[in-house]
Amino acid sequence: MSATIITPAVLQGGELSYNFFSKFVDTFRPKERIAIEYKGPNYECISFFWGQLEVESGEKKTIIIEGPPGFCNATLKYLETTSRYLSIMDRYLIE
């Protein structure tokens, strides 16, 4: 399964917008990477034999948001408002 990567270059001129102050402060902060897992409304995971065998059905995607912290937070807020089936897997700074 491949992941969808969202960066500022991908969303240039899109619906996402965040304030000028955040954009200015982002020039001095290190980049961030957030991994999100999206599970559709019809997603099911059934576990057998105490977790030794799992059967999954439905839609499941991995989305990676990469960029300045202000951009990552704005994108995350936008995705959370448009979908309630998100869960954050990992969040860390890129050196």
C-alpha positions as CSV (number, residue, x, y, z in Angstrom):
1,M,0.0,0.0,0.0
2,S,1.5,3.3,-1.0
3,A,1.0,6.5,0.9
4,T,-0.3,9.8,-0.3
5,I,2.1,12.6,0.4
6,I,0.8,16.2,0.9
7,T,3.4,19.1,0.7
8,P,3.0,22.8,0.3
9,A,4.0,22.4,-3.4
10,V,1.1,20.0,-4.0
11,L,-1.5,22.3,-2.4
12,Q,-0.2,25.5,-4.0
13,G,-3.3,27.7,-4.8
14,G,-5.7,25.2,-3.2
15,E,-8.4,25.6,-0.6
16,L,-6.0,25.5,2.3
17,S,-5.0,28.8,3.8
18,Y,-3.3,29.8,7.1
19,N,-2.4,33.2,8.4
20,F,0.6,35.3,7.4
21,F,2.1,35.2,10.9
22,S,2.2,31.3,10.9
23,K,3.9,31.4,7.4
24,F,6.5,33.9,8.6
25,V,7.3,31.9,11.8
26,D,7.5,28.7,9.8
27,T,10.6,30.0,7.9
28,F,12.5,29.7,11.2
29,R,11.2,26.3,12.4
30,P,12.3,22.8,11.2
31,K,9.9,20.9,8.9
32,E,7.5,18.3,10.3
33,R,6.1,15.0,9.1
34,I,2.7,13.7,10.2
35,A,1.5,10.2,9.2
36,I,-2.3,9.8,9.3
37,E,-4.3,6.7,8.8
38,Y,-7.7,7.0,7.1
39,K,-10.2,4.3,7.5
40,G,-13.4,4.5,5.5
41,P,-16.9,4.1,7.0
42,N,-17.1,0.6,5.7
43,Y,-13.7,-0.5,7.0
44,E,-13.7,-3.7,9.2
45,C,-10.9,-5.6,10.8
46,I,-11.7,-9.0,12.3
47,S,-9.1,-10.7,14.4
48,F,-8.8,-14.5,14.9
49,F,-6.7,-16.7,17.2
50,W,-5.8,-13.9,19.7
51,G,-4.6,-11.5,17.0
52,Q,-2.5,-14.1,15.0
53,L,-4.8,-13.8,11.9
54,E,-6.5,-10.5,10.8
55,V,-8.9,-10.1,8.0
56,E,-9.5,-6.5,6.7
57,S,-12.1,-5.2,4.4
58,G,-13.0,-1.7,3.2
59,E,-11.0,1.4,2.5
60,K,-7.8,2.1,4.4
61,K,-5.2,4.7,3.3
62,T,-2.1,6.3,4.7
63,I,-1.6,10.0,4.2
64,I,1.7,11.8,5.0
65,I,1.7,15.6,5.5
66,E,5.2,17.1,5.2
67,G,6.2,20.7,5.5
68,P,6.5,23.6,8.0
69,P,4.5,23.1,11.3
70,G,1.9,25.8,10.5
71,F,1.2,24.1,7.1
72,C,1.0,20.7,8.8
73,N,-1.4,21.9,11.5
74,A,-3.7,23.7,9.0
75,T,-3.8,20.7,6.7
76,L,-4.5,18.4,9.7
77,K,-7.4,20.7,10.8
78,Y,-8.8,20.7,7.3
79,L,-8.7,16.9,7.0
80,E,-10.3,16.5,10.4
81,T,-13.2,18.8,9.5
82,T,-13.8,17.0,6.2
83,S,-13.5,13.4,7.6
84,R,-14.2,11.9,11.0
85,Y,-12.4,8.6,10.1
86,L,-8.8,9.8,10.7
87,S,-6.3,8.8,13.3
88,I,-2.7,10.2,13.7
89,M,-0.2,7.4,13.5
90,D,3.1,9.3,14.0
91,R,4.4,12.9,14.2
92,Y,8.0,13.9,14.2
93,L,10.4,16.7,13.0
94,I,12.5,16.3,9.9
95,E,16.2,17.3,10.4
